[in-house]
Amino acid sequence: MPKSFQSDDTTLLSALESRGPMNMERALQVMDLHDLDGLVVGAPENVFHVTGHWPQIARTRIGQPPGTFALITRQMIEQIGLVTSSFLYFYAWSDGRARDDVQAWLYNGLGDEGDFSPAPRFDFCVDQKAVPLSSIESHRRSALDAELAGRQTFNDSGAALVRAMQDMGLWKGRVGFDDRVIQEVAERHDIPGDLVQADNILREIRLIKSPLEIALMGRAAEANVLALNAVGAAVRAGATHRDLQALYLAETAERGNKAVFLNVDRVSSDLSQETIRDGQALFLDGVSHFMNYHGDYARTVFVGEPTATARRAAEAAAFGWSAIREQLRPGLRYSEIVALGQEAVTKKGFGVTIGFGPHSVGLAHTDEPGELVGGFYRKPDIILEPGMILSVDCPVLDTGIGGSAHCEDLMLITADGADPIHSLHEPVIII
């Protein structure tokens, strides 16, 4: 990994315990641009971005409304609001944390929606005093006691959310939100301010990474590169796509990442039983994450001697990506990146069709604002800025060439160019 992106896991985890990864300077700029007084978020990726805490229940309750929310304001960007249940504050949030910058509004979940009456105190995990409390038990107890001593607990989440917005000065302002339950609760209580759907606004913030995000991305990307290269070195004729996907799962886990997908020879289905053959060229495109930040990397593998057309396709993908990489800089548009790649490959006379596809990477594999066009999502023609982390997919689109080819790395856009955030490797793995 390039030296500037080297960080050990202990340092990164300690940083996440003390602050959220969000680039707060960028958040202020984007809120100013959209004339927002603050943001109220419930989607787990956005709660994590603000606080460094991924709500535990959100990992299993797919499609369920959020129960934990984070709030920030333009006037006091350094102070964060947290709405969650008393039990989850005790059982999940408090672990490893002592945050002076976070104020919590807690609820017990036993009242009707809109019940603002004080909630009774519940003692979670009652101390039987048979032996001294462990360090975890003691910290949880003291963290919850301190929070309960400083603020009323509510009977339901809606009341806690409304009071948090009122106390933080957002109730009468112009507020961005990411989940309709926030809007529904606010409107049921006759919010006098304005509510703005902010999914794209939050993605605008995520485009420009904080130093902590860049370090997390570097850590995730390097582990992902090493895991995919290990899979590439292990490819043999007779292996199935599922064999390679299972190996990628193990190799990423060994390096502390969690696999998201491995695309093998243009196939990403978990059900594929296709077999690798001798003389085949195939690409591996792998995405995995560390602490929710993603690595994205692709290389071509030659299993024995490939066809001449497949070899040329791999050369074209690598050449096109190299030509783009050398010219990445602030001010360049996505459309200009595509044109650079196409022009380089055409001028060289490769006669190969490559789908150059720039995209931001971060908390999502494709992490940028989108446009709705005819009911479908489309990336706008984004202009590169310092602090963006960019991938440019370079897959060969031609078929009937004896396989597939692809080349992809992650680049940090700097003040005057771009730097790779992971170690660079040869574009082809030869078996």
N, C-alpha and C positions, 0 to 999 in steps of 0.2 A: 504494500500500500504506500502511496506517496507520503513522505514524512509529515507533511502538514495536516494529514487527515488521520494520523495514528492516535487512538485513544483506547485505553483499556476499559473492560466492561465495568469494573468497580467505579472508575471515575465517571463514566456515563450514567450509571444507575444512581450514583450519589447526586449528580446534577439533576436528574429527573425527580428525585425525592424533594429537592429544594425549590424547583420552579418548573413551570410548563415549558415546552419547547417552542411555543409560538414566538415569532419575531414581532415584539410589541411595537417597535418603531414602524414596521410595515403596517401593523394593524391600525395604528393611529392615522397613517397616510391614507389607507383605504377607507376608514370610517369618515375622514374629512372629505374624501372624494365623493362619497355617497351621502354626505350630510347625515350621518348616523350619530346618535348620542351614545349608543352602546350596542352590545350583542348579547343575546340570550340563546344558548345552544343546548341541545339534548342528544344529538347524534353522537355516538360514542367516540368517533374519530375527532370530532370537534371539541368534546369535553376533554379528551386527552390532549389535544393541541393546546388548549388553554391552561390546563392544570397539571399535565403529566400523569393523570390517573385515567385508566380505561375502566369504565364502570363494569363491575364483575358480572352482573346479571345480563348486561348487553351482549356478552359473549355467547349466551345460550338462547336468549329470547328473541330470535329472528322475527322481525315484523311486529314485535310488541312495542307499544309506546314507551318512551324513555321514563325512567324514574329518578335519574340523576341529571342535574343541569348545572351549567357554568355561566357566569355573567361577568362581563367586563364593561367599563364605561370609558368614554373618551376623556372625561374630566379627571378621572383617577385611575389611569391605566394600570398602575402598580398594585391596585387592590382588586382581588378576584372574589366573586361571590360563588358559593357552592350550595345547591339545594339537593339534599339526599335524605334517605331515611336514617333515623337514629341508629338502627341496627347496622346498616351498611357503613355508616360513618365509623362505628365501633369495630366492625368485623372486616372492613376492607380499606377504607380511606386512611385510617389512622396508622396502619402498619408502615413503619419506616419513615413516617413524616412528622415534622413539627413545623408548621407553616404559619408565620406571622402575617403573610400577605393574603391569606384566605380567610374569609368570613363565611360561616356556615349557617344556613337556615334548615333546621331538621324537622322531620315529621315522623309520626309513628304508623301512619297508614290505616288507622282504625276509624276515622271519621267520615262523614259525608263530604262530597266535594264542596269546597267553599267554607268549611268549618274553621273559623278563625279563633275559636276558644282555645285557651291553653290546654295542651295535652298532658295527661298524667305521665309521671316519670316511670319508666320501666327499667329494671335492673337486668341487663343481659349477662349471661354466664356468671351466675351468682358465686361469689367467693365463699367456698366452704371452709377455708382457713385450716385445712388439714396440713398443708405445706405452704411455704411462701410462694407468691405468684411468680411465674416466669417473667422474663423481661418483656416478652410480647404481651402477656396478660396485663402486666403492670402499666405498660405504655398505653395500651388500648383503654384501660380504665381511666387513667389520668387525662388522656386526650378527650374522652367523652365527657368526663366530669367537668373539665374546664369549659367545654363548649356549652354544656347545659346550664352552667352557672352564669353564663354571659348573655343568654338570649332565650326567649320563649320557644318552646317546641310546639309544633302544630299537629293537629289530628290528621291532616291529609296533605298530599303533595301540592294540590292547587293553591291552598291557602299559603303554604310556605313559599311557593313561587311568586305569587302576587306580592306578598310582604317583602320578599327579597328585591323585587323590581321597584317597589315603593321606597324602601330604605336606601337603595343605591341611586335614586334619582332618575330612574328610567320610566316610571309610570306615565309621566306626562310628555315624554320625549319621543323621538323618532328612533325606533329600535329594530334592528335586524334579528330575525329568528330563522331556525333551520328545520323545525319540526312542527307540524300543524297542531299538535297538542298544546304547544305554547300559545299559539294564536287562539285556539278554542278556549283555553282557560282565561286568557286576558280579556277576550271579548265577552265571555260570560260575566265578568266582573266589571264590564263597562269601562274599559281602559280609555282614558281621554287622549292618549297619545297615538302615534301612527306606528303601524307594524309593517315591516318590509321583509319579503322572502329573501333570505341571504345566502342560499347555497352557493351561488356563484361568487358572492362577495367574500365568503370564507375561503373559497378556492383562490381568489385573487391574493388574499393574505398568504396562503400556503405556497404560492409561487416563489416568493423570496424567502429563503431559509435563514434562520438565526444561526449563530455559531454552533449552538448545541445541535441543531438539526443537521448541519453539515457534518459534524462529528459522528452523529448517529448514522447518517447516510454512508459515510466512509466506512464505518465499521460493518454495516449491513452489506455493502457492495463488495468489499474485499472477501468476506466469508462466502458470499454467493459466487464470486468468480472462482475461488478455490474449489468449492463444491462442484460446480459445473465442469471445471477442468478435470476433476477426479472421475466424474461420470464419463466424460469424453475419452479419457485414457483407458477406461474399462470396457468400452464398446467392442463387441465381437460379433461376427456373423453368427446367427442363430438366436441372439438375444431378442426378446420382445420389447415393444414399447413400454409395457407395464414393468418389465424388469428394470429398465432405465429410470422410469419414474420412481420406483421403489428405492433404487440406489440413490437418486437425488434427494429423496426424503431423508434417507439416513445420513448422507454426506452433509446436508445443510444442518441437520440436528447436531451432528458431531461438532460443528463449528458454532453452535449457539443460535442459528437462524431457524425460522420456520418456513418450510416450503409452501409456496402458493400454487405454482404450476410449473411443469416442464413440457415444453412443446418439442416433440421429436419428429423431425422430417415433415413439418407442417401439420402434425396431428397433436392436438392437446387433449383429446378424449381420454378419460380414465379407463374406458372400456376397450381401448385398442389392443388387439393381440397380434398386430402386424410384426413380422420378423425381419431383423436386419440381415442383409445378404452381403456376401463378399463382392467387392467392386463397387459398392454403393457410396455415394456422397450424401450426407444428411446433416441438417443443422440441428443443434440443441439450443433452445432459448429458455432460460430459467429465471424465474422470479421467486425470491424468498425475502423474508423480512426479519429484522432485529428490532425489538421494542417498537413494532408497528411501522418502521421505516424500511423502505424496499430497495433491494438490489435488483438490477435487470441487466442481463448479459447474454450474449449469443456468440457461438462459434460454429464453424463447419468442421465435420469429421469425415476423413477419408478412410473407409474400411478396405484396405488393399488398394489396388490401382483403379481410380475412378475413370469414367469416360472422359474424353477430351472436352466435350461440351460442359460436363459438370465441373471439371477443373477450371475451365474458363469462367464459368458462372461464379465460382468461389473467388477467383481473382478479381472479377468485376465488383462484387460486393465489398471486398476489402479495399479496393482502389477507390470506390465511390465514397466509402466512409472515411478513408484517410484524407481525401480531398476536402470533404466537409469539415472534418475535425480541425484541420489547419486554419480554417477561415471562420470558425465560430467566434463571435464577439458580440458585445452589447450593440443594440440597434438593428440587428439582423432579424428579419421576419421569418416565421415558419415557412412561408411560401418561397422565400429566397433560399432557404436551406434545401428544400426539395429541388429547386432549379439548379443549385450548385452541384448536387449529386448527379442529376440527370445530364447536365452539361459535361461533367468530367468523364462519365462513362461513355457518352456519345462521342466526344472528341477522341477518346482513346480507341474507338472503333470496336468495342466489345460485342455489340449486337445483342445485348442482354437487357431484359426488362427488370428493373429493380423498383420496389415500392418504398421509396424513402419516406419515413414517417416520424417526424419530430414530436416528442411529447415530454412534458414535465413529469418528474418522478418524485415521490415523497411518501406521504401517508397512504397514497394510492398508487397503483401502477401507472395510471394516467391521471395526473393530478393538476388539472388546470380548469378554468372556467369553460363552460360550453354554451353553445347557441342552440336553440330549438328551431329546427328548420323542417317544416312539414311533419312535425311530430317526432323527429329523430334528433339525436344529439350530434352536434358537429363542433369540432375544435375551431375557435376563431383564429385569425391570422396573427398570432401573438408575436410581440416584439421582445427579443431577448434583453434581459436586464441582469446586472451583477447580482449574484446570490441565487440565481436559478440553477437547478440541477436538471440537466437535459439528457434524454436518450434520443437517438435517431435510429429507428429500425431500418435495416437495409436488406430485407429478404428478397431473393430472386423470385420473381413471379412466374417465370417460364416453366412449363412442364415438358415431359418427354425428353429430358436432358440426362437422365441417369441418376436423379436424386434431387437434392435441394441444397441451398447455400444461404448463409446469413452472417452478418457481423454487427456487433452492438456493444457499446461501452457507455458508461455514465460520465458526464462532464459537468464541472462547475463553471458557470459563466463568471468571469472575473472582470475587473475594471477595463481591461484592454484585450481580452482574449478568452481562453477557456483552458482548464486543467482537468485531467482525469482524476476521479476521486478514488480509484482503485489501481492496482498494478495492471499494466498492459501486457498482453500476451500475443503470440502469433495468431493470425486470423484462421489458420487451419490446424486441426489436431490430426496427425497422421498415425494410423494404427498399422 
